[in-house]
Amino acid sequence: MFEYKEIKQGLWLYLLLLIFEGALRKWVLPQFSDILLIIRDPLALFLLVKASTLKIYYSNSFLIQIWVIAIISLGFTLTLGHQNLNVAIYGIRVFLLHLPLAFLMGHVFDKNDVIKVGKFFLYLSIPMTILLIAQFFSPQTAWVNRGVGGDLSGAGFDGALGYLRPPGTFSFTNGTSSFYGLLAAFLLYFLFVSETIPVLLLVLSGISLLIAIPISISRTLLFMVTASVVIVVPALYKFKDKINKIFGIGISLFIVYLCLNMFSFFDTVLNVFNTRFERANESEGGLESVLLDRYLGGLASALMEAPNKKISGVGLGYGTNVGSVLLTNNKSFLISEGEWGRIIGEMGPILGIWMVLIRLFIGLKTTIHSYRMLSENNFLSWTLLPYMLLNFTQGSWNQPTAMGFSIISLGLLIASFKSTTN
């Protein structure tokens, strides 16, 4: 309906700010980098107020429970916790401002809107990958590698063989993994379903993803792409008529991969990625340990440590990087690097585990619904599902970019369930 137009435009702006917030903080307005860190907060507030004035009802039992937990935890934070109001506000804003946007997006967007987002990601992946290549092979003193606030020491992060992970347009390298992880989900959908996407765009975007996986030096991205491919395989029986197209594009990408291997730059990229992969696996106890602990959110360790946590928690925002800077003047993980461990530490074992369970139940409910959509030939929901599960159920809400993609992942998935516009 027409009154949803302004809300949809605002949600598109939220997505654009999520992708280009780092560019603003690094290159355009570095002097305002601290303020720009929360640039999406006032937009989120505006959208929620606007939705309220339009009487758009997007809340549900999950969201209401999250609000109750957050408000109770805020009370504990200001009385029994760290009692720092600024840190508490930073911590609770995720639950009161950003999380509702996922359900608002799911309410006002529909499948067509989600497809538009997917097309945008395909087009954007090409210049984004060119930027990654420039950052990868440029010194950290180069303009393309300038850090947040114009930091001349660079924005690259731990890599291998003297090369660092490029952040693209993002403030930190996790944005690169999140962007290309979502791109992979959309690529798989368009590969099997859409007849409106030019084959050349699919191939170029596929090449961009193919290059981005090693050049990002990110195991997280590799795991996201692998998860997306694995979940698609059982559903291939629905697309027997597309075999020729799929086979043709697959052969094209394989030929491109062989051609890329003939160039020394790509050989360098692969060597760096393989070295980083091997070293990280050795230091973290092997690939199995990485998958079971990091990518499943460290649930076992978080639950085992829960009884030792303060019953009321140490307070909202305490485990975030911003919170650590405000409280100790140092950026560090004051509670846990794992998301579930951080949540339980901040809120205490009772409220924290309740919050974790809500996120898991949302993941379970959307999984069941996505499977039902698959039986109704809605393949979009199925391809978006693994990305949402990895980003929303256990993804970090500690860092603004990761939190933003977590919110977007749920909102797009819910919206993909609808075939018609509101």
Sequence and secondary structure as in RCSB ss.txt:
>XXXX:A:sequence
MFEYKEIKQGLWLYLLLLIFEGALRKWVLPQFSDILLIIRDPLALFLLVKASTLKIYYSNSFLIQIWVIAIISLG
FTLTLGHQNLNVAIYGIRVFLLHLPLAFLMGHVFDKNDVIKVGKFFLYLSIPMTILLIAQFFSPQTAWVNRGVGG
DLSGAGFDGALGYLRPPGTFSFTNGTSSFYGLLAAFLLYFLFVSETIPVLLLVLSGISLLIAIPISISRTLLFMV
TASVVIVVPALYKFKDKINKIFGIGISLFIVYLCLNMFSFFDTVLNVFNTRFERANESEGGLESVLLDRYLGGLA
SALMEAPNKKISGVGLGYGTNVGSVLLTNNKSFLISEGEWGRIIGEMGPILGIWMVLIRLFIGLKTTIHSYRMLS
ENNFLSWTLLPYMLLNFTQGSWNQPTAMGFSIISLGLLIASFKSTTN
>XXXX:A:secstr
 GGGHHHHHHHHHHHHHHHHHHHIIIII GGGHHHHTTTHHHHHHHHHHHHHHTT     HHHHHHHHHHHHHHH
HHHHTS   HHHHHHHHHIIIIIHHHHHHHHHH  HHHHHHHHHHHHHHHHHHHHHHHHHHHS TTSGGG  GGG
 TT S EEEETTEEE  TTSSSTHHHHHHHHHHHHHHHHHHHT SSS HHHHHHHHHHHHHHHHHTT HHHHHHH
HHHHHHHGGGGGGGGGGHHHHHHHHHHHHHHHHHHTTSHHHHHHHHHHHHHHHHHHHHTT HHHHHHHTTTTTHH
HHHHHGGGS TT S TTTTSHHHHHHHHSS S SS SSHHHHHHHHH HHHHHHHHHHHHHHHHHHHHHHHHHHH
TT HHHHHHHHHHIIIIISS SSSHHHHHHHHHHHHHHHHHT  S  
